[in-house]
């Protein structure tokens, strides 16, 4: 951290291969260094390790083997750079909601709170113990917010507070982000490095269908597949440093208000169906499946309904059928080969 603080420019590459495609004015250095000091009051190496352990234990307890749930945390410095880059290249709509899909310990939400004004900040996380931890952290931050705002108002965003409130509006939800309506979103952040291809397809369909003109979507490592490029602009990927190392960041913006027409929906579903069929024919029947009870907790600073997580037993019947088919085919194939060898020896 000290090495970063003494850089000529706060956002310049801190390690080899970190990229800096948009040059942020040096006048912003002092601002973000001060804001990072607030961020570091809530997150340190001990906190990071604790969150990682919480995620691991809950996944083991619930037999979650899907790699999409692998835990990784963002850094404030890189999140601040993403906001600055998006703001200066695309512009960000302050009248919409900020969403963090898979919000973990809440680092994305706290970063957004410190960097930019949104009408509301929404954190969505499936793992219950993580959402409880983030609710405590974010609650403590909001409890101290008036102090930060009075002492560092010149560095903080020009917030739009709700009536009779002096803190930003935040909602923290335990559930599945695929079930959340995001037609009110102006910025969606998705730490998608470990997301499966199927999940990325599902996200694309949701975002293509619901996001309004001007909405910005940030993903890590993978671009959203099969987006209608007549309706979206995607900046070239660039590498920034996160807790687990360098990650490629992709920034998408909806530039057209025409939603998917029937032809586009049909083409998307057809491509998605082909991928799903291919995946089903190659998965092992030994994969674990699990179910989630309907009970969800909703930790919110305002009234909102929590989402319910999708049943993870998708494709289970197809897996068993395909597994049986493969066994029958392999058995038949071996009989044909043995028969051929006998005939050859005869």
Secondary structure, DSSP 8 states (H G I E B T S, - for coil): -HHHHTSSSTTS-SSTT----S---GGGHHHHHHHHHHHHTT--HHHHHHHHHHHHHHHHHTT---GGG------HHHHHHHHHHHHHHT---TTSEEEEET-TTSHHHHHHHHH---SEEEEEES-HHHHHHHHHHHHHHHHTHHHHHHHHTTTS------TT-SS--EEEEES-GGGS--TTEEEEEE--TT--HHHHHHHHHHHHHH--TT-EEEEESS--TT--TTTEEE---EEEEETTEEEEEEEEEE-------HHHHHHHHHHHHHHHHHHHTTS-TT-------S---EEESS---------S-TTHHHHHHHHHHHHHHHHHHHHHHHHHHHHHH-
